[in-house]
């Protein structure tokens, strides 16, 4: 069973990586494809990058510098294991820096982080700083955007990972719609279980972006700690007030709800 996560825009390259984890760092599977995309982005001016990705001028300039510095060969001087480099809301819930080495090794076998640049990353894959969201309309040799660029490659990769592993051939989707769209294509053979996180607001349960992102990270953390590798165990997730809502769920769409008391 594999868990899908989205990446994060915010990155942390300041916090040191423990030596025991650095020794286990791995190479991304789609480095050659990432290099093709980097070459496309290197051909753009800061103004073009700002327009393409709706960035401020300082952010566009920062990322032009990142494209220039990116190298196919990553090492400890220019990269960091992906799970420790991403620092957005999902990763605040996951708190990867406090995972034990054995837990990170389990995550390496069961967690996939989707990426506009790298396609699919394992937690310990070396990540160089970048910004390239999956929804970017970057024209390329395969089509008008990154969905066309990746095509069925990510679905095939996931099927191959599942076929090579023991356990249920199931994908647990904890990724956003933007990223899941790149992987959950008709070519995918695996069963997909969606996890939905809802909070009570204005008289009904609804998905609230910030809280849902954090909850995805909380669930990934729980799955790693508990070594959850069969779908039947997923309803057991509980954290920060979320609990399984059986009446709102079905076999392939698990809803977890939270109703916090007023502050």
N, C-alpha and C positions, 0 to 999 in steps of 0.2 A: 504494500500500500504506500502511495506517495502523497505528500501534502504540497499543494501549490500556494506560493505566496507572491505578492507583488514586490517590486523593489521600493526604494525610497528616494526622494529627491535630495533629502539632507544626508550628508555623509560625515563620518567621523574618522579622520586620519590622524587625530591627535593622541588618542588613547593607545598606549603601547599594547602590542600583542604578546601574550605570554609565550615564552620560548617553546613550551610543550605543544602549543597550538601552531606556532610558526613552522615547526618541523613537519607538521601534518598538512600544510597548505598544498593545494592541488591546482592543476591547470584547467582552465575552462574548456569545455568540449567544442565550442564553436569559435575559437580564437581567429581562425582564418576568415570566417564570415564577419566577425567584429572588425577585423582589419579593413575589409572592404568598405564597411560603413564609415569607419574613421577617415578613410581617404576621401569619401564623398563630403564629409563634414569639413575636412581641411581645405576644401576648395571654396568655402563660403567665408564671406567677410563677417565681422561682428554684427553689422547691421542686418545682414541676411539671416544670421543665426537668431538674432533678436526677433525678427519677423516670423521666422519659421516656427519657433517654439514659444513665442509670446513672452519673451524674457526682457528684463530691464537691460539697459546698456551695460552696467557693471557685470551682471550675470552672464550676458552674452560674451563679454570680453574674457571673463574667467573661463568659460567653457571653450572658447577658441584656444586659449592656452592649454587646456586639458587635452584637446584633440592633438595639438602640436607635440605634446609630451608623451602621448600614449605610444606604447611599444608592444609588438607581438609577444616579446619575451618579457614576462613579468617576474619580478623578484621582490624580496623584502624591502628594497629601497624605493620601489615605485608602486607597491600594491599592498593589499590587506585582505585577509579572508572575508568573503562577501558578507557573511552573517554578522561579522564584527564591524564592517565598514558602513553598512546601512544604518541610519539613525532616525527614521521617521516614526510616525505614530504606531505602526504595526510593531516596530522593533523596540519601542518603549514598553510595549506589552510583553514582548518575548524576552527581553533582558538577556541577550545571548552572552554577555560578558561574565555572567554569574553561572553559566552552565558548566558542569564538570566535563573533563576531557572525554570520558566515556559517553556522556550525553551528546556532545558535539559529534562524536564518531557515529552514533546512532542517527543523528540528524543528517549527517553526510549521506547516509544510505536511504533516507526516507523523505527528505525535504528538497524541493526544487523551487528556486527563486527565478521567476520569469524576468526578462530584461529586454528592452528595446535594442540595446547594443549587443549584448552577449547571448541573447536568445534564451538560454536556460543555464542557471548556475547551481552548483552544489554549494552548501554552506561554507566549505573551506576553500573553494576556488578563489584564486588570486584576482582581486578586483582593483583595477586602476580607476582613479577619479574620472567621472564622466557625467554627462546629462544628455539623455536621448530617450524620451518617453515613447512607449509603444504606439501611442496614437498619433505620432508625428507624421505629417504628410510629406515625407522625404522621398522624392522621386528617385528611382533606382532602376537597374537593369531588369528587375523582375516585376516592376509595376509602379504604381503611384504612391505607395506608402509602405510602412514597415510590415503591415499585415501581408501585403503582397510579397515583400522581401522574404519573410520567414515561411510563407506558404504552409505546407504540411510538415515542415521539418521538425517543428516542436512536438506535434502530435506523434510523429513517428519515433522521435527520441523518447517520449514518455512511454509509449507502448513497448519499446525495446528495453527500457529500464525495468518495467514491470515484468516483462517476460523473463528477464534474467534473474529476478529476485524471487525469494520464497514468499508465500503469503498471498493475500487477496489481490487480484488485479483490479484495484480500485484507486481512483484519484479523488482525494478530498480537496475540494476547491475552497481555498481561503484567499484567493486573489480577487482583485477588483475586476469589474466588467471589462475595463480597458485592456487588462493583461490576459484575463481568461479567454477573451475572444481570439487571441493569437494561438492558443493551445487547444482549446476545446472545439475542434473542427470536426466536420463529418468523417474525416479520415481516421479519427481516434477510435480505437477498438475498446478501450477500457470503460468500465462503468464509472460514472462521475457522481459523487455525493456532494451536494452543495450545503454549506453551513451558513446560516443567516442569523444575524444578531440584531435584536430589536429592543428598543427602550420605550417605556411608556411616556408619552408626551401629548398634551392637549387632548386628552380623553381617548387615546388609542395607541397601540404599539406601532412603531415605525423604525426604519433603519436611520440612525443618526450618524453621519459620516465619521466624525472624530472617534466616537465611542465604538462604532463598528470596526474601524481600523485597529484600535487597541485590542478589541476582543479577538480579532483574528490572530494577533500576536500572542495573546493569553492562551488561546486554544493550541497554537503551535507549541508553545512552551509546555503545556500540560501533556500533549501527545508525546513530546520528546521525553519528558520526565517519567511518564507512565509506560513508555514503549507501546503505544497504542497502534497495533498493526492489523486490526480487523474492524470492519464497520460497526459490528454489534456493540463495540465499546464506546463509540463516539457519543451516544446520549449521556454518558456518565460525566461529561465535562460540566464543571461548575467553577466559577471564579468571579470575584468582584460583583456578586449578586446575580449573575446570569445562570439560568438553569434551563434544562430541556423542556420545551413546550410540546408535548406529544400531540395534543389536539390540533395544533397548527402545522404539524409536520407530516411528511410521508417518507417512504423508504429512501428516496434519493434527494430529499430536501429537508434538512434538519434545522429547526428553528429554535433558537435559544433566546429567552426573554428576560428582561430585568425591569423591575418596578421599584425605583428608589424612593425612599421617603423624602418629603420636602425638606430642604435645608433649613 
